[in-house]
């Protein structure tokens, strides 16, 4: 320690700058390496600053409390770390100093002779890896909260439009009678599955690599369980080498993000079609639209285009992450870009979910037009075929053929389904089967009534009002449980991080 205290801050800074690229090397990095790899790596790691800072503080607190770091050196190092934790304006990281860890090390070296203890038993990648997990877990919770908000918006609007008749669509063709409420509620369940995946992802992310050394731990006791607790992790990752080098974490995060965005994008894709003049079923709020610079009549669904663009972009990023993971097991390049890409992806995904929540809450549904089109169309054709089977005992395939012929004749004649009569059905049956059907006028009219068709769908998941109400209640309870989980985890990690900083402040002042 005596030798270190005799050095000036500038001398220590210069020495650490060289040590940052490895004392095995006789010279510093080439300009082209600094301007490319170092610059990209540093830029991508800036989002990890707070997480890396907490990791460095937890390491120092643990080794100081266990007597590895001498008291005076520990107080000096902690004081400098706490000053840096506030991200002072004089901390200006540059690629010439390497990655974020070595930039932090250089800043600390100019302010404390105890800098040599920061790397006791740990590689620089340990700080980065721990910081990445701390950053990711917070962003995962933020994304979960955004999805919960979107889910609540869907529940509110689905309840509002529970009885609003419309045709459901497959292949963009009218398929069967439904309600806009039933349609919207169909996007809540994928969102709940996304939240289940996020909880499992969070549980794996919320494991500590701190104290893992580089591949198999360290001769210097690291007390990994203690460090994990200080940082609010649920536990330490069991295997030290796996803790340092596992590549599947970033891939899993991106996979869960992309799946959630695909689910949101499917709704956005539908809404963009429904918002066209040709469909005219919904209208986006002006705040979620963009005017054309050249065509004054246009109201472009820009928010929905952004959702699709973000989903496509992150889907490509997932593929890139998978490709980057195909390396020998102890390689840094499988995470080099993930340090920046994954936090950005989580922030983008959170923004997309927040945007979709706003879109759903503010859109207008053209209920009158939707109901009119349903009555003018043939979406109740399946109900008519099923009624024939139930009332007459005719097999469904034969009933299907009869109704198919009925629809073909009606389309050719320009008649909507609501104008058809039992005589028209019997004529179709005569053509297909050679005889008429023993179906009552009352049963025929009910089968052609979309409102009756909706009321008849009372089984689990059906579009009947009581079924929708039941589903929305179940979904609301599930979202509430997810909100409680997210809030509990946020409170836990916030308390742990605040306690860690307070502990470090006491130790820095020389208090036990």
MARLO-592675 format. One record per residue (C-alpha): z, x, y; residue in three letters. Coordinates in steps of 0.25 Angstrom, whole numbers, plus 5000, padded with zeros to 4 digits. Layout:
<lumgus>
ZXYALA/...
</lumgus>
This chain:
<lumgus>
500050005000UNK/500350125009UNK/498850165009UNK/498350025012UNK/499350005024UNK/498750135031UNK/497350085031UNK/496850005043UNK/496349865042UNK/494949915045UNK/495050025033UNK/495549915024UNK/494349825028UNK/493349935025UNK/494049975012UNK/494049825007UNK/492649805011UNK/492249915002UNK/493149864991UNK/492549724993UNK/491249774986UNK/492049864976UNK/492650004977UNK/491650034965UNK/490550044976UNK/490350154985UNK/489650084996UNK/489649945002UNK/488649834999UNK/487249845003UNK/486749765015UNK/485849675006UNK/486949644997UNK/487849605009UNK/486749515015UNK/486449445002UNK/487549434991UNK/488749465000UNK/488349365011UNK/488049255001UNK/489349274994UNK/490149275006UNK/489549155012UNK/489749074999UNK/491149114998UNK/491649075012UNK/491948935007UNK/492948994998UNK/493749065009UNK/494948975008UNK/495048974993UNK/494849124992UNK/495949135002UNK/496949054994UNK/496549134982UNK/496949264989UNK/498249204994UNK/498649154981UNK/498349284974UNK/499149364984UNK/500349264984UNK/500349264969UNK/500349424968UNK/501349434979UNK/502249334973UNK/502149404959UNK/502449544965UNK/501049604963UNK/500749614978UNK/501849684986UNK/502549594996UNK/502149665009UNK/500649675004UNK/500749535000UNK/501249485013UNK/500249565020UNK/499049515011UNK/499549365012UNK/499649375027UNK/498249425028UNK/497749325018UNK/498349205025UNK/497749255038UNK/496349255031UNK/496649115025UNK/496549055039UNK/495049115040UNK/495349185053UNK/494149205062UNK/494149355060UNK/493749335045UNK/492249345045UNK/491749375031UNK/490449465031UNK/489649495019UNK/489849645021UNK/491249625016UNK/490749555003UNK/491249414998UNK/492249335004UNK/493349394996UNK/493049535001UNK/492849485016UNK/494249425015UNK/494749555009UNK/494149635020UNK/494849545031UNK/496149555024UNK/496049705022UNK/495949725037UNK/497349645039UNK/498149685027UNK/498349815019UNK/498749725007UNK/497349685004UNK/497249764992UNK/498149664985UNK/497149544987UNK/496349594975UNK/497549624965UNK/497049584952UNK/495849494957UNK/494449504959UNK/493749454972UNK/493149344964UNK/494449294960UNK/494749254974UNK/493349194976UNK/493449114963UNK/494749064966UNK/494349024980UNK/493048954975UNK/493948864966UNK/494948834977UNK/493748794986UNK/493048724975UNK/494248634971UNK/494448594985UNK/492948554987UNK/492948484974UNK/494148394979UNK/493348364992UNK/492148324984UNK/492948234975UNK/493548164987UNK/492148144993UNK/491648084980UNK/492947994980UNK/492547944994UNK/491147914989UNK/491647834977UNK/492547754987UNK/491347724995UNK/490547674983UNK/491747594979UNK/491847524992UNK/490347494993UNK/490247454979UNK/491347354981UNK/490647304994UNK/489347274987UNK/489947234973UNK/489147104974UNK/487947144982UNK/486747124972UNK/485647214970UNK/484647264960UNK/485047394952UNK/483947494951UNK/483447584940UNK/482147664941UNK/482247604956UNK/481947474950UNK/482847344951UNK/483547344938UNK/484747244937UNK/485547164947UNK/486747234952UNK/487647254965UNK/487647364975UNK/489147374972UNK/488847394957UNK/487747494960UNK/488647574970UNK/489847574960UNK/488947644950UNK/489047774958UNK/490547774958UNK/490747804943UNK/489847934944UNK/490647974956UNK/491947954948UNK/491348044937UNK/491048144947UNK/492548144951UNK/492948164937UNK/492048284936UNK/492648334949UNK/494048324944UNK/493748404932UNK/492948504940UNK/494148514950UNK/495148534938UNK/494248654933UNK/494048714947UNK/495548704950UNK/495848814941UNK/496248954946UNK/495449084944UNK/496449154953UNK/497049284946UNK/495949294936UNK/495649434940UNK/494149454937UNK/494049434922UNK/495349444914UNK/496449434924UNK/497249554931UNK/498249654927UNK/498949614940UNK/499649484937UNK/498949374945UNK/499749254941UNK/498549164940UNK/499449034938UNK/500149064950UNK/498949084958UNK/498348954953UNK/499548874957UNK/499548934971UNK/498048894973UNK/498348754967UNK/497448774955UNK/497848694943UNK/497848814934UNK/497248954932UNK/495948964925UNK/496349014911UNK/495449134909UNK/495349244919UNK/493849274917UNK/493449134917UNK/494249114930UNK/493449214937UNK/492049194931UNK/491849054927UNK/490549004932UNK/490648854928UNK/491548814940UNK/490448814950UNK/489448744941UNK/490348634937UNK/490748614952UNK/489248594955UNK/488948514943UNK/490048414947UNK/489548414961UNK/488148394957UNK/488448274948UNK/489248204959UNK/488148224969UNK/487048174959UNK/487948044957UNK/487948034972UNK/486548064974UNK/486147954964UNK/486747854973UNK/486147924985UNK/484747914979UNK/484847764976UNK/485347744990UNK/484147814996UNK/483247724988UNK/484047604992UNK/483947645006UNK/482447645007UNK/481647535014UNK/481047495001UNK/482447464994UNK/483247445007UNK/484547414999UNK/485447505007UNK/485447575020UNK/486147705024UNK/487047705036UNK/486347775048UNK/487347885047UNK/486847925033UNK/485347915037UNK/484448005045UNK/483347955054UNK/481848015053UNK/481448105065UNK/480048045064UNK/480147915057UNK/481047815066UNK/481147715055UNK/481747805045UNK/483247805040UNK/483347915030UNK/484447915020UNK/484848055024UNK/486248055018UNK/485648015004UNK/484648125005UNK/485748225008UNK/486448184995UNK/485248204987UNK/484948334993UNK/486348384991UNK/486348344977UNK/485048414974UNK/485548534981UNK/486848544973UNK/486148514960UNK/485248644962UNK/486548714965UNK/487148674952UNK/485948724945UNK/486048854953UNK/487548864949UNK/487248844934UNK/486148954935UNK/487149054942UNK/488149034931UNK/487249094921UNK/487749234922UNK/488649324913UNK/490049284914UNK/490649374924UNK/489649364935UNK/489849324949UNK/488549274953UNK/488749144945UNK/489749104956UNK/489249184968UNK/488549074974UNK/489448964969UNK/490549004978UNK/489748944990UNK/488848844983UNK/489948764976UNK/490848744988UNK/489648704996UNK/489148614985UNK/490548544984UNK/490448525000UNK/489048464999UNK/489448374988UNK/490648324995UNK/489748295007UNK/488748224998UNK/489948134993UNK/490448105007UNK/489048075012UNK/488847975000UNK/490147905003UNK/489647885017UNK/488347835013UNK/488947735003UNK/489947685013UNK/488947665024UNK/487647615017UNK/487247465019UNK/486747385007UNK/485647285008UNK/486347175000UNK/485447065004UNK/484147135000UNK/484747194987UNK/485147054983UNK/483746994987UNK/482947104979UNK/483847084967UNK/483446934967UNK/482046964969UNK/481947064958UNK/482147064943UNK/483347134941UNK/484047024934UNK/482947034923UNK/483847104913UNK/484946994915UNK/483846894912UNK/483546964899UNK/484946974895UNK/485246834898UNK/484046794889UNK/484646874878UNK/486046814880UNK/485646674881UNK/484546664871UNK/484846774861UNK/483446844863UNK/483546994861UNK/483547074874UNK/482247144872UNK/481547014871UNK/482246964883UNK/481947084890UNK/480447064887UNK/480446924892UNK/481146954905UNK/480247074907UNK/479046984906UNK/479646884915UNK/479846994926UNK/478447044924UNK/477846904926UNK/478746874938UNK/478347004945UNK/476946974943UNK/477146844949UNK/477946894960UNK/479246814957UNK/480646864958UNK/481646844947UNK/482446744955UNK/481146654955UNK/480946654940UNK/481246534931UNK/481646514917UNK/480246464915UNK/479746604919UNK/480646664909UNK/480246574897UNK/478746604901UNK/479046754899UNK/479846724886UNK/478646644881UNK/477746764884UNK/478646864877UNK/479246784866UNK/478346664864UNK/479446564867UNK/480446534879UNK/481846564880UNK/483046474878UNK/483646514892UNK/484346424901UNK/483946414916UNK/485346444920UNK/485446574911UNK/484046614917UNK/484546594932UNK/485846674929UNK/485046784923UNK/484146794935UNK/485346794945UNK/485746934949UNK/487046894954UNK/487346834940UNK/486846954933UNK/487847044941UNK/489046944938UNK/488646954923UNK/488847104923UNK/490347104921UNK/490547214910UNK/491047354914UNK/490147414924UNK/489447294927UNK/488947244941UNK/489847114941UNK/490747114953UNK/492047114945UNK/491447234937UNK/491147314950UNK/492547284956UNK/493147334943UNK/492347464943UNK/492647494958UNK/494147474956UNK/494047574944UNK/493247674953UNK/494147654965UNK/495347694956UNK/494647814950UNK/494247864964UNK/495747844968UNK/496147934957UNK/495148034961UNK/495648034975UNK/497048054970UNK/496648174962UNK/495848234973UNK/496948214983UNK/498048274973UNK/497248394970UNK/496948414985UNK/498448404988UNK/498748504977UNK/497848614981UNK/498148594996UNK/499648604993UNK/499448734984UNK/498548804994UNK/499548775006UNK/500648814997UNK/499948944994UNK/499648975009UNK/501148945012UNK/501649035001UNK/500749145006UNK/501149135020UNK/502649145016UNK/502349265008UNK/501549325019UNK/502749315028UNK/503649385018UNK/504349265013UNK/504549234998UNK/
</lumgus>
